[in-house]
Amino acid sequence: MSLLFEGAEWDFQTIDAIYKACEEVALGEFGLQPYPNQIEVITSEQMLDAYSSNGLPLMYSHWSFGKHFARDESLYRQGYQGLAYEIVINSSPCIAYIMEENTATLQTLVIAHACFGHNHFFRNNHLFKQWTDAEAILDYLAYAKRYVMECEERHGVAAVERILDAAHALRSQGVHRYPRHKWRLADEEKRAAARREYEESSYDPLMQTVPGYGEVPPPTDERVAAEHEAKAQLRLPEENLLYFCEKNSPRLRGWERELVRIVRVLAQYFYPQLQTKVANEGCATFCHYEILTRLHEQGRIPDGALLEFLHSHSSVITQPDLTSRHFSGWNPYALGYAIMRDIHRACLDADDEDRAWFPFAGNGDPWGTLRDVWANYRDEGLLRQFLGPKVMRQFRMIHLADRTNENSYRVNEIHDEPGYRRIASLLADQYEPANFAPLIEVADVDLFGSRKMLVSHEVRHGIRLDPRSTQRTLRHLQTLWGYEVCLQERDAETERVLTEHVPA
């Protein structure tokens, strides 16, 4: 076979040839099943712009995106920050941005990594199937951008930013952690139109002049019964604060509720990515390594390109040592890639340790096993089930206990059979979705009186909320609810109230 390219230069015909060669290997030999691909070549400034809007091709306007762009651009121009080789978007077609500054070798790497590794994971992993709609997300982004622009024209930029600021501050508490029905674009547009029509038809300025309008009636038996019934319909506690405010806030107008919903839907769209960082990057990194290695074996890329690729690949999977000042936890690329390599090896060349650890050891079907892992596991399950002893030894994993009443670390688990099991379990616990954000729920609301909202935080392992951050976040929650908000920190075991926060 002839070489796909020679040297660093490339053109669009070269990109097309590279893509077809990668596709032939990925689909024909490895059995990957990606979405259709759409590759877009962009400049470094466009890559910075994509950074600022979470990598999405369409996004509504907000001052925070410009702030992020200015910060990242300044760091990049001064040499303090590099840029990713690519950005890939979970959509159908799957959009992959590649930088025009990349060499031909790097373009081959990022096409294999993004267009086939990430793309296959997006399409087949059960979390993405459960939580996202790749067919509709691009249309929804266009709808969201158009709707925010219309709100800015009708109600003013300041009014729109007030709601978006509050919703953005609560994004991490604005997701459903358990499956609910999927949204559809047609339903979103119909709901927005109905809200606008109702707001325009029901508004009557003369009602504001009626004596007693808006006052809370005195308590009666009927009112108490109605309050109990209304609370029962709220199904408290509710962990999704944005959802609760959107549906039940006494003050939000129709267009404001739709803005909250837009932020909430996009937060839910990114929810699976938070749970699959190791698995997703491990899949993409393993795929690009195998695809480029196969292309070199076929004589499609020269030896110099292979060396350049290996240099970039090695940089991606570098894992700083615990004693290094660059250590900041486990590199998801390095850890994910090592686990995928270990699974591939155990399927083909298993030893006694592998057979004792992995039920699939020696099955002779590495790619079928890997495709099953990529489809059915998130990070927590991946580490608990497939982090083997050889990878733990490679990364020199041990369990260090840091106790406040002791002057030194204690080594609790080492490299023996019980230690391996315990280390894998403890590391998997760190990737449990419940540990990404504090468990904060709407516990109670006074629907017919003061309208006060009571929010609770379960304190586990003595981990408390930062008071200053809590105060600022509660003010944003109060903006969306419209009335007083109180947050109680409760001990998860005894239910005792530890602290009560009320925004100033």
Buried (B, 14 or more C-beta within 10 A) or exposed (E): EEEBBEEBEBEEEBBEBBBEBBBBBBBEEBEBEBBEBBBEBBEBEBBBBBBBBBBBBBBBBBEEBEEBBEBBBEEBEEEEBEBBBBBBBBBBBBBBBBBEEBBBBBBBBBBBBBBBBBBBBBBBBEBBBEBBBBEBBBBBBEBBBEBBEBBBEEBEEEBBBBBBBBBBBBBBBBBBEEEEEEBBBEEBBEBBEEBBEEEEEEEEEEEEEEEEEEEEEEEEEEBEEEBEEEBEEBEBBBBBBBBBBBBBBEEBBBBBBBBBBBBBBBBBBBBBBBBBBBBBBBBBBBBBBBBBBBBBEEEBBBEEBBEBBBEBBEEBBEBBEEEEEEEEEBBBBBBBBBBBBBBBBBBEEBEEBBEEBBEBBEBEEBBEBBBBBBBBBBBBBBBBBBBBBBBBEBBEBBBEEEEEEEEEEEEEBEEEEEBBBBBBBBBBEEBBBEEEBBBBBBBBBBBBEEBBBBBBBBBEEEEEBEEEEBBEBBBBBBBBBBBBBBBBBBEEEEEEEBBEBEBE
